């Protein structure tokens, strides 16, 4: 039986110079991040370049949580657009890392600041008499996992334009189902954080999560009483 932790550590270590090489090739607009999903709250093990302000020991973003929630069914997500909290447009790719058993345990992420490209596009559009705004979801890139969970909660509330009190039972179960699909409950203490933000008890939060999972099956096994 191979020592899987040692194998995973070796893969992560081997990717550090790869990350540095990619970032050096593309210059200041590029950032490469190596994630170890065995520690969601401190998943960042290496950073080359600086686009999102990530730091070693920082937390994963909503994108990482989504990958984590999919488990071994996760697939690479390539050339997608997202936007930082301060409005900068990024073109990103997330490539999952697997050990010899096929288990997903991390990711190599590339973020390119596409702001300069967007500005050039807007200028050319203005000169040509046309204009087009690139729409992309806002992603919280934080070194604190609590801020990432809060951002996901806030996004859900904004999409629904309703408070917790304004949701019926089906809406509340659906909220917990969606949060679970996004990998929120893979994070330690997330159930307590969600309960506090919604103004409900920890027991009630577990109850709604159980109802959501009973209807659709567990997205992840991170939240347990």
Rosetta silent file (secondary structure, phi, psi, omega in degrees, C-alpha in Angstrom):
SEQUENCE: XXXXXXXXXXXXXXXXXXXXXXXXXXXXXXXXXXXXXXXXXXXXXXXXXXXXXXXXXXXXXXXXXXXXXXXXXXXXXXXXXXXXXXXXXXXXXXXXXXXXXXXXXXXXXXXXXXXXXXXXXXXXXXXXXXXXXXXXXXXXXXXXXXXXXXXXXXXXXXXXXXXXXXXXXXXXXXXXXXXXXXXXXXXXXXXXXXXXXXXXXXXXXXXXXXXXXXXXXXXXXXXXX
SCORE:     score description
SCORE:     0.000 S_00000001
   1 L     0.000  119.385 -177.302    0.000    0.000    0.000 S_00000001
   2 L   -68.483  151.809  174.056    1.669    3.260   -1.064 S_00000001
   3 L   -78.852   97.480 -172.915    2.105    6.086    1.411 S_00000001
   4 H   -67.525  -35.982  179.346   -0.441    8.387   -0.202 S_00000001
   5 H   -64.302  -42.042  177.907    0.337   11.399    1.968 S_00000001
   6 H   -64.336  -38.592  178.635    4.027   11.172    1.045 S_00000001
   7 H   -64.247  -44.260  179.353    3.058   10.793   -2.608 S_00000001
   8 H   -64.817  -41.351  177.848    0.774   13.842   -2.465 S_00000001
   9 H   -60.069  -40.049 -178.860    3.465   15.869   -0.697 S_00000001
  10 H   -66.777  -39.621  178.633    5.930   14.956   -3.446 S_00000001
  11 H   -63.995  -44.786  179.384    3.511   16.026   -6.197 S_00000001
  12 H   -61.911  -43.338 -179.928    2.898   19.372   -4.488 S_00000001
  13 H   -63.298  -38.218 -179.210    6.626   19.945   -4.012 S_00000001
  14 H   -68.180  -24.955 -177.998    7.303   19.140   -7.672 S_00000001
  15 H   -82.464  -14.753 -179.094    4.714   21.720   -8.760 S_00000001
  16 H   -59.870  -51.700  177.625    6.355   24.640   -6.935 S_00000001
  17 H   -66.762  -27.329  175.959    9.048   25.247   -9.625 S_00000001
  18 H   -64.244  -46.072  178.751    6.390   24.656  -12.301 S_00000001
  19 H   -60.298  -43.690  179.869    4.260   27.415  -10.783 S_00000001
  20 H   -63.727  -38.559  179.841    7.274   29.725  -10.617 S_00000001
  21 H   -67.307  -41.494  178.895    8.148   28.987  -14.250 S_00000001
  22 H   -64.181  -46.813 -179.046    4.642   29.699  -15.531 S_00000001
  23 H   -62.548  -39.974  179.325    4.425   32.965  -13.584 S_00000001
  24 H   -65.998  -34.662 -178.795    7.868   34.056  -14.793 S_00000001
  25 H   -67.563  -42.365 -175.851    6.920   33.295  -18.394 S_00000001
  26 H   -91.851  -12.559  173.845    3.749   35.406  -18.396 S_00000001
  27 H    83.516 -157.985 -169.666    5.074   38.175  -16.152 S_00000001
  28 H   -65.410  -17.608 -178.613    3.339   40.513  -13.731 S_00000001
  29 H   -84.192   -2.180 -173.067   -0.178   39.801  -15.036 S_00000001
  30 E  -116.185  141.284  174.559    0.027   36.129  -14.023 S_00000001
  31 E  -134.250  135.963  177.837   -0.353   34.334  -10.708 S_00000001
  32 E  -123.721  129.815 -175.897   -0.063   30.585  -10.124 S_00000001
  33 E  -124.020  133.566  175.834   -1.324   28.986   -6.907 S_00000001
  34 E  -105.380  125.078 -177.256   -0.778   25.434   -5.658 S_00000001
  35 E  -112.583  141.195  171.896   -3.524   24.134   -3.359 S_00000001
  36 E  -113.566  105.794 -174.894   -3.565   21.212   -0.918 S_00000001
  37 L   -76.010   -1.522  174.460   -7.225   20.337   -0.334 S_00000001
  38 L   -69.411  -17.383  178.669   -6.377   18.217    2.688 S_00000001
  39 L  -130.918   79.881 -174.740   -6.394   21.519    4.576 S_00000001
  40 H   -56.410  -36.758 -176.851   -9.246   23.628    3.139 S_00000001
  41 H   -73.070  -20.435 -179.618   -8.748   26.452    5.635 S_00000001
  42 H  -137.751   51.041 -169.189   -5.026   26.737    4.749 S_00000001
  43 L   -75.384  -22.118 -175.379   -4.968   25.166    1.312 S_00000001
  44 E   -75.499  114.220 -179.930   -2.444   27.516   -0.347 S_00000001
  45 E  -106.645  -14.714  177.467    0.989   25.856   -0.202 S_00000001
  46 E  -158.843  142.273  176.727    2.760   27.906   -2.895 S_00000001
  47 E  -136.910  132.032  173.681    2.158   31.161   -4.773 S_00000001
  48 E  -124.344  125.564 -175.021    4.099   32.566   -7.733 S_00000001
  49 L    86.482  171.664 -178.255    3.182   36.048   -8.898 S_00000001
  50 L  -144.821  104.440  176.728    0.624   38.378   -7.337 S_00000001
  51 L  -122.940  -43.534 -177.257   -2.792   39.008   -8.871 S_00000001
  52 L  -103.038   -2.630 -178.562   -5.339   38.100   -6.181 S_00000001
  53 L    79.885   17.893  178.640   -3.197   38.783   -3.126 S_00000001
  54 L   -66.259  154.124  177.956   -2.985   35.115   -2.161 S_00000001
  55 L  -142.413  152.054  177.946   -0.384   34.062    0.390 S_00000001
  56 L   -57.775  134.264 -176.399    0.969   30.733    1.586 S_00000001
  57 L    92.115   -2.196  179.518   -1.301   29.443    4.337 S_00000001
  58 L   -79.264  170.093 -176.056   -4.333   31.194    2.854 S_00000001
  59 L   -89.039  163.697  173.860   -7.731   29.648    2.276 S_00000001
  60 L   -74.515  162.046  176.759   -9.293   28.345   -0.907 S_00000001
  61 L   -92.353 -177.320  176.154  -11.826   30.445   -2.825 S_00000001
  62 H   -58.345  -33.080 -179.356  -15.408   29.552   -3.751 S_00000001
  63 H   -63.744  -44.590  177.231  -13.992   27.854   -6.853 S_00000001
  64 H   -62.907  -39.520  177.619  -11.869   25.551   -4.719 S_00000001
  65 H   -61.554  -39.079  179.286  -14.840   24.789   -2.494 S_00000001
  66 H   -64.464  -41.320  177.229  -16.850   23.826   -5.557 S_00000001
  67 H   -63.876  -44.467 -179.578  -14.103   21.458   -6.696 S_00000001
  68 H   -60.743  -39.407 -179.445  -13.835   20.014   -3.192 S_00000001
  69 H   -64.183  -30.951 -178.953  -17.594   19.431   -3.072 S_00000001
  70 H   -80.527  -12.546  176.713  -17.421   17.383   -6.281 S_00000001
  71 H    59.822 -137.627 -176.957  -14.758   15.131   -4.797 S_00000001
  72 H   -72.915   -7.544  175.554  -13.213   12.630   -7.188 S_00000001
  73 H   -84.478   -5.210 -178.290  -15.815   13.582   -9.823 S_00000001
  74 L   -62.423  146.076  178.144  -14.197   17.026  -10.127 S_00000001
  75 L  -126.713  161.872  176.257  -12.821   17.971  -13.519 S_00000001
  76 L   -60.067  141.626  173.390  -10.440   20.662  -14.733 S_00000001
  77 E  -117.070  113.265 -170.185  -12.064   24.052  -15.254 S_00000001
  78 E  -116.702  140.571  172.310  -10.193   25.903  -17.995 S_00000001
  79 E    55.109   46.186  175.586  -10.269   29.447  -19.361 S_00000001
  80 E  -100.956  157.546  179.219  -13.176   30.739  -17.296 S_00000001
  81 E  -101.766  141.551  172.278  -13.752   34.372  -16.373 S_00000001
  82 E  -145.583  174.201 -177.160  -14.210   35.684  -12.873 S_00000001
  83 E  -136.027  136.878  178.841  -13.931   39.039  -11.178 S_00000001
  84 L   -75.704  167.436  179.885  -12.171   40.057   -7.979 S_00000001
  85 L   -60.521  -27.116  179.665  -13.929   41.991   -5.243 S_00000001
  86 L   -91.947   10.298  171.101  -12.282   45.206   -6.439 S_00000001
  87 L    95.753   -1.642 -179.069  -13.633   44.717   -9.963 S_00000001
  88 L   -76.137  136.858  179.594  -10.616   43.349  -11.846 S_00000001
  89 E   -85.882  132.959  178.978  -11.404   40.803  -14.533 S_00000001
  90 E  -121.091  144.317  167.737   -9.464   37.535  -14.401 S_00000001
  91 E  -108.369  124.248 -169.423   -9.064   34.692  -16.851 S_00000001
  92 E  -133.303  159.623  172.281   -8.417   31.565  -14.857 S_00000001
  93 E  -140.411  137.709  176.845   -7.879   27.817  -15.043 S_00000001
  94 E  -121.307  118.233 -178.432   -8.130   25.266  -12.233 S_00000001
  95 E  -114.117  118.858 -174.872   -6.473   21.897  -12.812 S_00000001
  96 E   -73.369  149.728  177.674   -7.188   19.211  -10.241 S_00000001
  97 E  -108.339  134.705 -179.705   -4.412   17.088   -8.759 S_00000001
  98 E  -125.879  147.593  174.115   -4.876   13.346   -8.245 S_00000001
  99 L   -88.201 -171.969 -175.143   -2.781   10.738   -6.503 S_00000001
 100 L   -68.265  -14.611  177.628   -2.115    7.246   -7.894 S_00000001
 101 L   -92.074   -3.058 -178.295   -5.553    6.051   -6.699 S_00000001
 102 L    89.056    3.872 -179.120   -7.343    8.793   -8.636 S_00000001
 103 L   -77.055  130.665  176.552   -8.303   10.704   -5.500 S_00000001
 104 E   -75.872  126.947 -178.300   -8.476   14.493   -5.890 S_00000001
 105 E  -132.457   -1.892 -178.510   -6.326   16.132   -3.229 S_00000001
 106 E  -174.830 -169.327 -179.775   -5.397   19.559   -4.599 S_00000001
 107 E  -157.828  152.057  170.474   -5.262   21.885   -7.557 S_00000001
 108 E  -110.001  120.151 -174.851   -2.956   24.019   -9.654 S_00000001
 109 E  -118.067  135.418  177.694   -4.634   27.355  -10.408 S_00000001
 110 E  -117.955  126.248  177.229   -3.579   29.996  -12.914 S_00000001
 111 E  -120.690  126.511  177.931   -5.009   33.527  -12.729 S_00000001
 112 E  -117.573  127.322  178.136   -4.287   36.106  -15.418 S_00000001
 113 E   -72.015  106.960 -176.944   -5.273   39.742  -14.940 S_00000001
 114 L   -92.564   10.737 -177.339   -7.314   40.418  -18.068 S_00000001
 115 H   -58.429  -43.449 -179.514   -7.966   44.040  -17.138 S_00000001
 116 H   -63.400  -38.711  178.518   -5.540   45.452  -19.720 S_00000001
 117 H   -65.595  -41.395  179.725   -7.137   43.310  -22.420 S_00000001
 118 H   -63.454  -40.497  178.998  -10.592   44.478  -21.359 S_00000001
 119 H   -63.836  -42.258  178.073   -9.486   48.126  -21.495 S_00000001
 120 H   -63.945  -39.367  179.278   -8.075   47.656  -24.985 S_00000001
 121 H   -63.013  -43.121 -179.371  -11.292   45.932  -26.045 S_00000001
 122 H   -64.577  -39.247  179.143  -13.372   48.812  -24.673 S_00000001
 123 H   -64.048  -46.386  179.546  -11.192   51.361  -26.498 S_00000001
 124 H   -63.849  -37.327  178.211  -11.483   49.521  -29.796 S_00000001
 125 H   -64.399  -40.442  178.819  -15.229   49.180  -29.259 S_00000001
 126 H   -65.164  -41.824  179.679  -15.564   52.906  -28.637 S_00000001
 127 H   -65.101  -33.624 -178.487  -13.551   53.723  -31.749 S_00000001
 128 H   -86.787   -5.657  179.626  -15.675   51.329  -33.790 S_00000001
 129 L    84.792   13.821  177.211  -18.906   52.701  -32.346 S_00000001
 130 L  -125.917  158.217  178.590  -19.758   49.515  -30.449 S_00000001
 131 L  -145.967  141.902 -179.604  -19.417   48.632  -26.835 S_00000001
 132 L  -147.084  129.633  179.638  -19.607   45.388  -24.936 S_00000001
 133 L  -100.216  128.414  178.639  -19.150   44.755  -21.233 S_00000001
 134 L   -79.416  120.950  179.109  -17.654   41.461  -20.168 S_00000001
 135 L   -96.763  134.736  178.615  -19.790   39.927  -17.442 S_00000001
 136 L  -151.538  145.533  179.220  -18.172   37.588  -14.950 S_00000001
 137 L   -67.301  146.428  176.580  -19.085   36.368  -11.472 S_00000001
 138 E   -80.350  133.025  178.782  -17.340   37.983   -8.531 S_00000001
 139 L  -120.344  136.005  177.069  -15.051   35.608   -6.638 S_00000001
 140 L   -88.954  113.478  174.412  -13.657   36.184   -3.170 S_00000001
 141 L  -102.228   98.456 -176.875   -9.942   35.425   -3.122 S_00000001
 142 L  -127.319  157.610  176.134   -9.134   35.614    0.572 S_00000001
 143 L   -91.038   -2.541 -179.562   -6.567   34.200    2.917 S_00000001
 144 L  -114.999  118.725 -176.087   -9.266   33.773    5.590 S_00000001
 145 H   -63.526  -30.816  179.803  -11.751   30.946    5.006 S_00000001
 146 H   -61.765  -39.346  179.890  -14.415   32.708    7.096 S_00000001
 147 H   -67.181  -32.322  178.285  -14.489   35.635    4.663 S_00000001
 148 H   -69.243  -45.043  177.936  -14.937   33.218    1.753 S_00000001
 149 H   -61.714  -42.796  178.396  -17.871   31.459    3.456 S_00000001
 150 H   -60.206  -41.970 -178.911  -19.415   34.856    4.282 S_00000001
 151 H   -63.774  -39.286  178.333  -19.079   35.949    0.648 S_00000001
 152 H   -64.720  -42.885  178.084  -20.857   32.809   -0.584 S_00000001
 153 H   -61.691  -45.858 -179.525  -23.681   33.394    1.894 S_00000001
 154 H   -61.109  -41.443  179.862  -23.981   37.027    0.868 S_00000001
 155 H   -62.313  -40.102  179.017  -24.094   36.085   -2.821 S_00000001
 156 H   -65.110  -40.795 -179.024  -26.919   33.622   -2.194 S_00000001
 157 H   -68.159  -37.724  178.784  -28.920   36.199   -0.281 S_00000001
 158 H   -66.087  -39.799 -179.205  -28.412   38.812   -3.006 S_00000001
 159 H   -63.918  -33.806 -176.627  -29.559   36.406   -5.711 S_00000001
 160 H   -92.623  -16.800 -178.896  -32.746   35.664   -3.821 S_00000001
 161 L    53.544   34.801  179.937  -33.358   39.218   -2.531 S_00000001
 162 L  -138.445  148.155  172.954  -34.783   37.663    0.596 S_00000001
 163 L   -82.638  168.819  175.485  -33.809   37.395    4.226 S_00000001
 164 L   -56.557  -42.128 -179.077  -33.792   34.081    6.059 S_00000001
 165 L   -63.698  -27.123 -178.512  -37.094   35.075    7.679 S_00000001
 166 L   -83.357   -4.786 -179.796  -38.566   35.675    4.228 S_00000001
 167 L   -91.147  139.069  172.452  -37.838   32.146    3.006 S_00000001
 168 L   -81.227 -179.941 -175.527  -40.374   29.355    3.327 S_00000001
 169 H   -58.723  -44.669 -179.152  -39.311   25.844    4.353 S_00000001
 170 H   -62.359  -39.618  178.803  -38.588   24.784    0.764 S_00000001
 171 H   -65.637  -36.390  179.233  -36.507   27.918    0.214 S_00000001
 172 H   -69.297  -41.515  177.059  -34.500   27.279    3.368 S_00000001
 173 H   -64.007  -41.178  179.693  -33.778   23.690    2.402 S_00000001
 174 H   -63.035  -38.472  177.982  -32.801   24.851   -1.090 S_00000001
 175 H   -60.520  -46.061  179.896  -30.380   27.402    0.408 S_00000001
 176 H   -68.172  -34.719  176.880  -28.629   24.674    2.401 S_00000001
 177 H   -62.698  -45.532 -178.498  -28.603   22.377   -0.636 S_00000001
 178 H   -65.733  -42.454  177.528  -26.931   25.072   -2.732 S_00000001
 179 H   -61.715  -39.300  179.488  -24.386   25.900   -0.023 S_00000001
 180 H   -65.324  -41.421  178.396  -23.584   22.197    0.291 S_00000001
 181 H   -63.736  -28.674  178.784  -23.086   21.893   -3.473 S_00000001
 182 L   -84.064    2.743  174.826  -20.653   24.804   -3.278 S_00000001
 183 L    81.936    9.664 -176.480  -18.563   22.906   -0.728 S_00000001
 184 H   -58.416  -40.837 -172.924  -19.227   25.281    2.164 S_00000001
 185 H   -83.316    5.631  170.751  -19.762   22.485    4.667 S_00000001
 186 H   -78.171  -13.110 -176.848  -16.444   20.835    3.852 S_00000001
 187 L   -91.657  134.183  177.393  -14.887   23.557    5.985 S_00000001
 188 L   -59.789  139.037  177.021  -14.568   23.041    9.727 S_00000001
 189 L    72.360    3.661 -177.853  -16.902   25.223   11.781 S_00000001
 190 H   -64.534  -37.125 -178.644  -18.809   26.293    8.651 S_00000001
 191 H   -62.163  -38.739  177.982  -22.109   25.001   10.022 S_00000001
 192 H   -67.857  -39.556 -179.432  -21.689   27.208   13.108 S_00000001
 193 H   -65.602  -44.089  178.985  -20.746   30.203   10.958 S_00000001
 194 H   -63.244  -44.031  179.567  -23.747   29.726    8.652 S_00000001
 195 H   -59.849  -43.235 -179.506  -26.080   29.313   11.647 S_00000001
 196 H   -64.924  -41.825 -179.204  -24.767   32.515   13.235 S_00000001
 197 H   -66.075  -33.977 -177.754  -25.124   34.502   10.004 S_00000001
 198 H   -87.611  -11.056  179.374  -28.691   33.287    9.507 S_00000001
 199 L    75.684   32.923  178.683  -29.647   33.812   13.156 S_00000001
 200 L  -124.273  169.295 -178.685  -30.625   30.195   13.787 S_00000001
 201 L   -77.921  160.234  176.554  -29.386   27.517   16.144 S_00000001
 202 H   -60.530  -39.602  179.978  -26.666   25.042   15.270 S_00000001
 203 H   -63.576  -40.223  178.806  -29.209   22.222   15.660 S_00000001
 204 H   -65.357  -39.545  179.362  -31.566   23.915   13.183 S_00000001
 205 H   -62.602  -44.355  177.595  -28.741   24.337   10.684 S_00000001
 206 H   -62.564  -36.199 -179.674  -27.878   20.634   10.912 S_00000001
 207 H   -65.276  -45.361  178.953  -31.548   19.799   10.484 S_00000001
 208 H   -66.108  -37.755  178.104  -31.877   21.836    7.281 S_00000001
 209 H   -64.889  -40.162  178.159  -28.615   20.367    5.960 S_00000001
 210 H   -63.049  -41.945  178.143  -29.892   16.843    6.684 S_00000001
 211 H   -63.355  -41.251 -179.862  -33.130   17.586    4.837 S_00000001
 212 H   -64.018  -42.107 -178.931  -31.202   18.959    1.866 S_00000001
 213 H   -73.293  -30.123  177.473  -28.947   15.912    1.707 S_00000001
 214 H   -65.929  -31.084 -178.362  -31.852   13.510    2.122 S_00000001
 215 H   -80.971  -33.044 -172.387  -33.417   15.019   -0.989 S_00000001
 216 H  -123.582  -11.995 -173.094  -30.321   15.102   -3.193 S_00000001
 217 L    91.000  149.117 -176.661  -27.583   13.049   -1.523 S_00000001
 218 L   -67.314  132.773  174.216  -24.517   14.532    0.246 S_00000001
 219 L   -79.737  -29.005  178.510  -22.313   16.845   -1.760 S_00000001
 220 L  -159.202  167.606 -175.456  -19.556   16.383    0.770 S_00000001
 221 L  -111.511   20.996 -172.870  -18.995   14.820    4.149 S_00000001
 222 L   -74.976  -32.071 -175.332  -17.347   17.767    5.872 S_00000001
 223 L   -99.354  113.864  178.101  -20.197   18.865    8.155 S_00000001
 224 L  -134.941  144.431  176.499  -21.109   16.381   10.848 S_00000001
 225 L   -61.602    0.000    0.000  -22.651   16.935   14.274 S_00000001
